[in-house]
Amino acid sequence: MGAFDFTGKTVLVTGSVRNTGYEIAKAFLEAGATVYINGRTADKVESAIEQLTSSAASGEVRAAAFDVTDENQILAMFDKIRNESSSLDVLVNNAVIQGIGGPLHKVKSEELRAVVSTNILGYFLCAREAARIMVKQGLGAIVNISSNTSQRAIRNRSAYVMTKGAIDAFTRAMAVDLGPYGIHVNTVAPGYINTDRWNVLDPKIAEIRHNNIPLGKEASGRDVANAVMFMASGEAANITGARLVVDGGCSAQHLPVGCDH
């Protein structure tokens, strides 16, 4: 077991069948938690569970197949959590649509709706239902996964950037509303993360990206998971409405290497 102990705690991580969400779920599992794995389809959830079960994890893994944009599915899943578990201690809002496309004037309405439905509506509905459980408990932690793009925009991702800014604001609003009930709410804001999308990058592009990171290395899924676990742990019990950046220093600089001479 690592630095954090979540033995006896129940955790839901949305969008946890692959990439960063999977690594977050795995970290909580290794820390002894009962972890609900979420994806839109049961087959993907079961595949992730098989992988996690085969690892040397000390916690328990459970299936949570639902679409974060479908309120009825969300309500049914939280009823399932109430029936199966004595508590819900941590919600990690991670499910995301990247919204990779063209500039603002070329974004189609259906593309915008898809991004907003997952990145804002999904976060809101899951947080609301988690809060309804946590308020009765008198404790809990909600960690929203945002992005360093919420404060420093990138090109051709206007819908995505907009939703990440909304997540930061939503976190502050949640912290104010839920603080009196013993619930702390925070944001983890990654920059570049080494996911499977890096596998298809042109090596020259990857080199440029690395040169744009003061620490010279993009975050791993475990880097993000460690930040999430800290914000969800008792070590952060008096931190709420905060934003923890995990981007290797990208947000600290005014200009990348080669442009500041």
C-alpha positions in Angstrom: 0.0 0.0 0.0 1.2 3.5 -0.8 1.1 6.8 1.1 -2.7 6.9 1.2 -5.1 4.5 3.0 -8.7 4.3 1.9 -9.5 1.0 3.5 -13.2 0.8 4.2 -14.0 3.8 1.9 -16.3 3.7 -1.1 -15.2 5.6 -4.3 -16.9 6.2 -7.6 -14.6 7.3 -10.5 -16.5 8.3 -13.7 -14.9 7.5 -17.0 -12.6 4.9 -15.4 -12.4 2.2 -18.0 -9.2 3.6 -19.6 -6.4 6.1 -19.5 -6.4 8.6 -16.6 -9.7 7.5 -15.0 -8.5 3.9 -15.0 -5.2 4.9 -13.3 -7.2 6.9 -10.7 -9.4 3.9 -10.0 -6.4 1.6 -9.8 -4.7 3.9 -7.3 -7.7 4.0 -5.0 -8.1 0.2 -5.3 -4.4 -0.3 -4.3 -5.1 2.0 -1.3 -7.8 -0.4 -0.1 -11.0 1.2 -1.3 -14.1 -0.3 -2.7 -14.1 1.3 -6.2 -17.0 1.6 -8.7 -15.7 1.5 -12.2 -17.7 3.6 -14.7 -18.1 3.5 -18.4 -21.0 3.8 -20.9 -21.1 0.1 -21.7 -21.1 -3.0 -19.5 -18.5 -4.8 -21.7 -16.0 -2.0 -21.3 -16.6 -1.9 -17.6 -16.2 -5.6 -17.2 -13.0 -5.6 -19.3 -11.5 -2.9 -17.0 -12.6 -4.8 -13.9 -10.9 -8.0 -15.2 -7.6 -6.0 -15.6 -7.9 -4.5 -12.2 -8.8 -7.8 -10.5 -5.7 -9.4 -11.9 -3.5 -6.7 -10.4 -2.2 -6.9 -6.8 -4.8 -4.6 -5.4 -6.1 -4.8 -1.8 -9.6 -3.2 -2.3 -12.8 -4.4 -4.0 -13.9 -3.4 -7.5 -17.6 -3.0 -8.6 -19.3 -2.3 -11.8 -21.0 1.1 -12.5 -22.0 1.0 -16.2 -24.0 4.1 -16.9 -23.9 7.1 -19.3 -23.1 10.3 -17.3 -25.3 12.3 -19.7 -28.4 10.2 -18.9 -30.1 11.4 -15.7 -32.2 8.2 -15.3 -29.1 6.0 -15.6 -27.4 8.2 -13.0 -30.3 8.0 -10.6 -30.4 4.2 -11.0 -26.7 3.8 -10.4 -26.7 5.9 -7.2 -29.6 3.9 -5.9 -27.5 0.8 -6.6 -24.6 2.4 -4.6 -27.0 3.1 -1.7 -28.2 -0.5 -1.7 -24.8 -2.1 -2.0 -22.6 0.2 0.1 -22.9 1.7 3.5 -21.5 5.0 2.3 -20.1 6.9 -0.7 -16.9 8.6 0.6 -15.4 9.9 -2.6 -16.7 10.9 -6.1 -14.1 11.6 -8.8 -15.7 13.4 -11.7 -13.5 12.4 -14.6 -15.6 11.4 -17.6 -14.8 13.7 -20.5 -15.2 14.4 -24.2 -12.1 16.0 -25.6 -13.9 18.2 -28.2 -11.0 18.1 -30.6 -12.0 19.9 -33.7 -11.7 23.2 -35.6 -11.9 26.8 -34.6 -15.0 28.3 -33.0 -16.7 29.3 -36.2 -16.5 25.7 -37.5 -17.9 24.0 -34.4 -21.2 22.3 -35.0 -24.0 22.5 -32.5 -24.2 18.8 -32.0 -20.5 18.7 -31.2 -21.0 21.4 -28.6 -23.9 19.6 -27.1 -21.9 16.4 -26.8 -19.0 18.1 -25.0 -21.3 20.1 -22.6 -23.5 17.1 -21.9 -20.6 15.1 -20.6 -18.2 17.7 -19.2 -20.7 19.9 -17.5 -24.1 18.2 -17.2 -22.5 14.9 -16.3 -20.4 16.5 -13.6 -23.3 18.4 -12.2 -25.7 15.4 -12.0 -23.1 13.0 -10.5 -22.0 15.6 -8.0 -25.6 16.3 -7.0 -26.4 12.7 -6.4 -23.2 12.1 -4.5 -23.9 15.2 -2.4 -27.3 13.8 -1.4 -25.6 10.7 0.0 -22.7 12.6 1.6 -24.9 15.3 3.3 -26.7 12.5 5.2 -23.3 11.1 6.2 -22.0 14.5 7.3 -18.8 13.9 5.3 -17.3 13.2 1.9 -15.0 14.4 -0.8 -15.6 15.3 -4.4 -12.7 15.8 -6.8 -13.4 17.3 -10.2 -10.9 16.7 -13.0 -10.4 20.0 -14.8 -7.5 21.1 -17.0 -4.8 23.8 -17.1 -6.7 24.9 -20.3 -9.4 26.3 -18.0 -7.1 29.3 -17.5 -4.8 29.1 -20.6 -6.7 28.4 -23.8 -5.5 26.1 -26.6 -6.4 26.4 -30.2 -9.4 24.6 -31.8 -10.8 23.3 -28.5 -13.3 26.2 -27.6 -16.1 23.9 -26.3 -13.6 21.8 -24.2 -11.9 24.9 -22.8 -15.3 26.5 -22.0 -16.4 23.4 -20.0 -13.1 23.2 -18.1 -13.5 26.8 -17.0 -17.0 26.0 -15.9 -15.7 23.0 -13.8 -13.4 25.3 -11.9 -16.3 27.7 -11.2 -18.6 24.8 -10.3 -16.0 23.5 -7.8 -16.0 26.8 -5.9 -19.8 26.9 -5.9 -19.9 23.3 -4.6 -17.4 24.1 -1.9 -19.5 26.9 -0.6 -22.8 25.0 -0.7 -21.4 21.7 0.8 -18.8 22.9 3.3 -21.4 23.2 6.1 -22.1 19.5 5.7 -18.5 18.4 6.1 -18.0 17.8 2.4 -14.8 19.2 0.7 -14.7 19.8 -3.0 -11.6 20.4 -5.1 -10.3 20.4 -8.6 -7.2 18.7 -10.0 -6.1 20.4 -13.2 -3.7 18.3 -15.3 -1.8 19.6 -18.4 -0.4 17.1 -20.9 -1.1 13.5 -19.8 0.6 10.5 -21.3 -2.4 8.6 -22.6 -2.8 6.3 -25.6 -3.2 9.5 -27.8 0.6 10.0 -27.4 1.3 6.7 -29.1 0.2 8.1 -32.5 2.0 11.5 -32.2 4.7 12.5 -34.6 7.9 12.2 -32.6 8.7 15.8 -33.6 5.4 17.0 -32.1 6.1 15.0 -29.0 9.5 16.7 -28.7 8.0 20.1 -29.1 5.5 19.3 -26.3 8.2 18.1 -24.0 10.2 21.3 -24.6 7.1 23.2 -23.6 7.1 21.6 -20.1 9.6 23.1 -17.6 10.0 19.7 -15.9 10.5 18.1 -19.4 7.9 15.4 -19.0 4.2 15.1 -19.3 2.2 13.7 -16.4 1.5 10.1 -16.0 -1.9 8.8 -15.0 -0.4 8.0 -11.6 0.8 11.5 -11.2 -2.8 12.7 -11.6 -4.1 9.9 -9.4 -1.7 10.9 -6.5 -3.1 14.4 -6.7 -6.6 13.2 -6.6 -6.0 10.9 -3.7 -4.4 13.7 -1.7 -7.4 16.0 -2.3 -9.8 13.1 -1.3 -7.8 12.2 1.8 -8.0 13.3 5.4 -4.7 15.1 4.7 -6.7 17.7 2.8 -9.6 17.8 5.2 -9.4 21.6 5.5 -8.9 22.3 1.8 -12.0 23.1 -0.3 -12.7 25.1 -3.4 -9.0 24.8 -4.4 -7.4 23.9 -7.7 -4.3 21.7 -7.7 -2.4 21.9 -11.0 -0.4 18.9 -12.3 1.2 20.1 -15.5 5.0 20.0 -15.0 5.1 23.8 -14.7 3.4 24.7 -18.0 1.1 27.2 -16.4 3.9 28.9 -14.6 5.6 30.1 -17.7 4.8 33.1 -19.9 6.4 31.7 -23.1 7.7 28.2 -24.0 11.3 27.4 -24.8 12.6 29.2 -27.9 10.1 32.1 -27.7 11.4 34.0 -24.7 14.6 35.6 -26.1 
